[in-house]
Amino acid sequence: MSRMTVTLDEELIEAAKEAMGVATKSEAIRLALEESLRRRRLERVLDHAGKIEIDLDQERLRRLRDLG
């Protein structure tokens, strides 16, 4: 963890704390960052939806799953 000084909109932070159900500014900021990263990662995955062709049948998938 690192400590830093940042200038933030107090009303925005309070609204985020309330919306997320957290008590501290640090928790609100951490959750907001995590959610932002999660959404960006999901967008990248969805960008590839239907664009990757995989030639596997059920038996091959089952064997791959069993191999771990």
GUZA-195210 format. One record per atom (N, C-alpha, C): x, y, z; atom name; residue in one letter; residue number from 1. Coordinates in steps of 0.2 Angstrom, whole numbers. Layout:
REM residues N
<<X, Y, Z>, 'CA', 'a', NUM>
...
***
This chain:
REM residues 68
<<4, -6, 0>, 'N', 'm', 1>
<<0, 0, 0>, 'CA', 'm', 1>
<<4, 6, 0>, 'C', 'm', 1>
<<2, 11, -3>, 'N', 's', 2>
<<6, 17, -3>, 'CA', 's', 2>
<<1, 23, -1>, 'C', 's', 2>
<<4, 28, 2>, 'N', 'r', 3>
<<0, 34, 4>, 'CA', 'r', 3>
<<1, 39, -1>, 'C', 'r', 3>
<<-4, 43, -3>, 'N', 'm', 4>
<<-3, 49, -7>, 'CA', 'm', 4>
<<-8, 54, -6>, 'C', 'm', 4>
<<-7, 60, -8>, 'N', 't', 5>
<<-12, 66, -7>, 'CA', 't', 5>
<<-15, 67, -14>, 'C', 't', 5>
<<-21, 67, -15>, 'N', 'v', 6>
<<-25, 68, -21>, 'CA', 'v', 6>
<<-30, 73, -19>, 'C', 'v', 6>
<<-32, 77, -24>, 'N', 't', 7>
<<-38, 81, -24>, 'CA', 't', 7>
<<-44, 78, -27>, 'C', 't', 7>
<<-49, 77, -23>, 'N', 'l', 8>
<<-55, 74, -26>, 'CA', 'l', 8>
<<-61, 78, -24>, 'C', 'l', 8>
<<-66, 77, -28>, 'N', 'd', 9>
<<-73, 80, -27>, 'CA', 'd', 9>
<<-76, 77, -21>, 'C', 'd', 9>
<<-77, 81, -16>, 'N', 'e', 10>
<<-80, 78, -9>, 'CA', 'e', 10>
<<-87, 75, -10>, 'C', 'e', 10>
<<-91, 79, -14>, 'N', 'e', 11>
<<-98, 76, -15>, 'CA', 'e', 11>
<<-98, 70, -19>, 'C', 'e', 11>
<<-93, 69, -24>, 'N', 'l', 12>
<<-92, 63, -28>, 'CA', 'l', 12>
<<-90, 57, -23>, 'C', 'l', 12>
<<-85, 58, -19>, 'N', 'i', 13>
<<-83, 53, -14>, 'CA', 'i', 13>
<<-88, 51, -9>, 'C', 'i', 13>
<<-92, 56, -7>, 'N', 'e', 14>
<<-98, 54, -2>, 'CA', 'e', 14>
<<-103, 50, -6>, 'C', 'e', 14>
<<-105, 52, -12>, 'N', 'a', 15>
<<-110, 48, -16>, 'CA', 'a', 15>
<<-107, 41, -17>, 'C', 'a', 15>
<<-101, 41, -19>, 'N', 'a', 16>
<<-98, 34, -20>, 'CA', 'a', 16>
<<-98, 30, -13>, 'C', 'a', 16>
<<-96, 33, -8>, 'N', 'k', 17>
<<-97, 29, -1>, 'CA', 'k', 17>
<<-104, 26, 0>, 'C', 'k', 17>
<<-108, 31, -1>, 'N', 'e', 18>
<<-115, 29, 0>, 'CA', 'e', 18>
<<-118, 23, -5>, 'C', 'e', 18>
<<-116, 24, -11>, 'N', 'a', 19>
<<-118, 19, -16>, 'CA', 'a', 19>
<<-115, 13, -15>, 'C', 'a', 19>
<<-109, 12, -13>, 'N', 'm', 20>
<<-105, 6, -12>, 'CA', 'm', 20>
<<-106, 3, -5>, 'C', 'm', 20>
<<-109, 7, -1>, 'N', 'g', 21>
<<-110, 5, 6>, 'CA', 'g', 21>
<<-104, 4, 10>, 'C', 'g', 21>
<<-99, 9, 9>, 'N', 'v', 22>
<<-93, 8, 13>, 'CA', 'v', 22>
<<-93, 14, 18>, 'C', 'v', 22>
<<-88, 14, 23>, 'N', 'a', 23>
<<-88, 19, 28>, 'CA', 'a', 23>
<<-82, 24, 26>, 'C', 'a', 23>
<<-77, 22, 23>, 'N', 't', 24>
<<-71, 26, 22>, 'CA', 't', 24>
<<-70, 28, 15>, 'C', 't', 24>
<<-66, 34, 14>, 'N', 'k', 25>
<<-64, 36, 7>, 'CA', 'k', 25>
<<-60, 31, 4>, 'C', 'k', 25>
<<-55, 28, 8>, 'N', 's', 26>
<<-51, 23, 5>, 'CA', 's', 26>
<<-54, 17, 2>, 'C', 's', 26>
<<-59, 15, 6>, 'N', 'e', 27>
<<-63, 9, 3>, 'CA', 'e', 27>
<<-67, 11, -3>, 'C', 'e', 27>
<<-70, 17, -3>, 'N', 'a', 28>
<<-73, 19, -9>, 'CA', 'a', 28>
<<-69, 19, -15>, 'C', 'a', 28>
<<-63, 22, -14>, 'N', 'i', 29>
<<-58, 23, -20>, 'CA', 'i', 29>
<<-56, 16, -22>, 'C', 'i', 29>
<<-54, 12, -17>, 'N', 'r', 30>
<<-52, 5, -19>, 'CA', 'r', 30>
<<-57, 1, -23>, 'C', 'r', 30>
<<-63, 1, -21>, 'N', 'l', 31>
<<-69, -2, -24>, 'CA', 'l', 31>
<<-70, 1, -31>, 'C', 'l', 31>
<<-69, 8, -32>, 'N', 'a', 32>
<<-70, 11, -38>, 'CA', 'a', 32>
<<-65, 9, -43>, 'C', 'a', 32>
<<-59, 9, -41>, 'N', 'l', 33>
<<-53, 6, -45>, 'CA', 'l', 33>
<<-54, -1, -47>, 'C', 'l', 33>
<<-56, -5, -42>, 'N', 'e', 34>
<<-57, -12, -44>, 'CA', 'e', 34>
<<-62, -13, -49>, 'C', 'e', 34>
<<-68, -9, -48>, 'N', 'e', 35>
<<-74, -10, -53>, 'CA', 'e', 35>
<<-72, -7, -60>, 'C', 'e', 35>
<<-68, -2, -60>, 'N', 's', 36>
<<-66, 1, -66>, 'CA', 's', 36>
<<-61, -4, -70>, 'C', 's', 36>
<<-57, -7, -67>, 'N', 'l', 37>
<<-52, -12, -70>, 'CA', 'l', 37>
<<-56, -18, -72>, 'C', 'l', 37>
<<-61, -20, -68>, 'N', 'r', 38>
<<-65, -26, -70>, 'CA', 'r', 38>
<<-69, -25, -76>, 'C', 'r', 38>
<<-72, -19, -77>, 'N', 'r', 39>
<<-76, -17, -83>, 'CA', 'r', 39>
<<-71, -17, -89>, 'C', 'r', 39>
<<-66, -14, -88>, 'N', 'r', 40>
<<-61, -13, -94>, 'CA', 'r', 40>
<<-59, -20, -96>, 'C', 'r', 40>
<<-57, -24, -91>, 'N', 'r', 41>
<<-55, -31, -93>, 'CA', 'r', 41>
<<-61, -35, -97>, 'C', 'r', 41>
<<-67, -34, -94>, 'N', 'l', 42>
<<-73, -37, -97>, 'CA', 'l', 42>
<<-74, -34, -104>, 'C', 'l', 42>
<<-73, -28, -105>, 'N', 'e', 43>
<<-74, -25, -112>, 'CA', 'e', 43>
<<-69, -28, -117>, 'C', 'e', 43>
<<-63, -29, -115>, 'N', 'r', 44>
<<-58, -32, -119>, 'CA', 'r', 44>
<<-60, -39, -121>, 'C', 'r', 44>
<<-62, -43, -116>, 'N', 'v', 45>
<<-65, -50, -117>, 'CA', 'v', 45>
<<-70, -50, -122>, 'C', 'v', 45>
<<-75, -45, -121>, 'N', 'l', 46>
<<-81, -45, -126>, 'CA', 'l', 46>
<<-79, -43, -133>, 'C', 'l', 46>
<<-74, -39, -133>, 'N', 'd', 47>
<<-72, -37, -140>, 'CA', 'd', 47>
<<-69, -43, -144>, 'C', 'd', 47>
<<-68, -48, -141>, 'N', 'h', 48>
<<-65, -54, -144>, 'CA', 'h', 48>
<<-71, -59, -146>, 'C', 'h', 48>
<<-77, -58, -143>, 'N', 'a', 49>
<<-82, -62, -143>, 'CA', 'a', 49>
<<-84, -64, -151>, 'C', 'a', 49>
<<-84, -70, -152>, 'N', 'g', 50>
<<-86, -72, -159>, 'CA', 'g', 50>
<<-80, -71, -164>, 'C', 'g', 50>
<<-74, -69, -162>, 'N', 'k', 51>
<<-69, -68, -167>, 'CA', 'k', 51>
<<-64, -73, -166>, 'C', 'k', 51>
<<-64, -77, -161>, 'N', 'i', 52>
<<-59, -82, -160>, 'CA', 'i', 52>
<<-62, -89, -162>, 'C', 'i', 52>
<<-59, -92, -167>, 'N', 'e', 53>
<<-62, -99, -169>, 'CA', 'e', 53>
<<-58, -105, -166>, 'C', 'e', 53>
<<-62, -109, -163>, 'N', 'i', 54>
<<-59, -115, -159>, 'CA', 'i', 54>
<<-62, -121, -162>, 'C', 'i', 54>
<<-58, -125, -165>, 'N', 'd', 55>
<<-60, -131, -168>, 'CA', 'd', 55>
<<-59, -137, -163>, 'C', 'd', 55>
<<-64, -138, -158>, 'N', 'l', 56>
<<-64, -143, -153>, 'CA', 'l', 56>
<<-71, -146, -153>, 'C', 'l', 56>
<<-71, -153, -152>, 'N', 'd', 57>
<<-77, -156, -151>, 'CA', 'd', 57>
<<-78, -158, -144>, 'C', 'd', 57>
<<-83, -160, -141>, 'N', 'q', 58>
<<-85, -161, -134>, 'CA', 'q', 58>
<<-80, -166, -131>, 'C', 'q', 58>
<<-78, -171, -135>, 'N', 'e', 59>
<<-73, -176, -132>, 'CA', 'e', 59>
<<-66, -173, -131>, 'C', 'e', 59>
<<-64, -169, -136>, 'N', 'r', 60>
<<-58, -166, -135>, 'CA', 'r', 60>
<<-58, -161, -129>, 'C', 'r', 60>
<<-63, -157, -128>, 'N', 'l', 61>
<<-64, -153, -122>, 'CA', 'l', 61>
<<-64, -156, -116>, 'C', 'l', 61>
<<-67, -162, -116>, 'N', 'r', 62>
<<-68, -166, -110>, 'CA', 'r', 62>
<<-61, -169, -108>, 'C', 'r', 62>
<<-57, -171, -113>, 'N', 'r', 63>
<<-50, -173, -111>, 'CA', 'r', 63>
<<-46, -167, -109>, 'C', 'r', 63>
<<-46, -162, -112>, 'N', 'l', 64>
<<-42, -156, -109>, 'CA', 'l', 64>
<<-44, -154, -102>, 'C', 'l', 64>
<<-51, -154, -101>, 'N', 'r', 65>
<<-53, -153, -94>, 'CA', 'r', 65>
<<-50, -158, -89>, 'C', 'r', 65>
<<-50, -164, -91>, 'N', 'd', 66>
<<-48, -169, -86>, 'CA', 'd', 66>
<<-40, -169, -85>, 'C', 'd', 66>
<<-37, -166, -90>, 'N', 'l', 67>
<<-29, -165, -89>, 'CA', 'l', 67>
<<-28, -159, -84>, 'C', 'l', 67>
<<-33, -155, -83>, 'N', 'g', 68>
<<-32, -150, -78>, 'CA', 'g', 68>
<<-29, -144, -81>, 'C', 'g', 68>
***
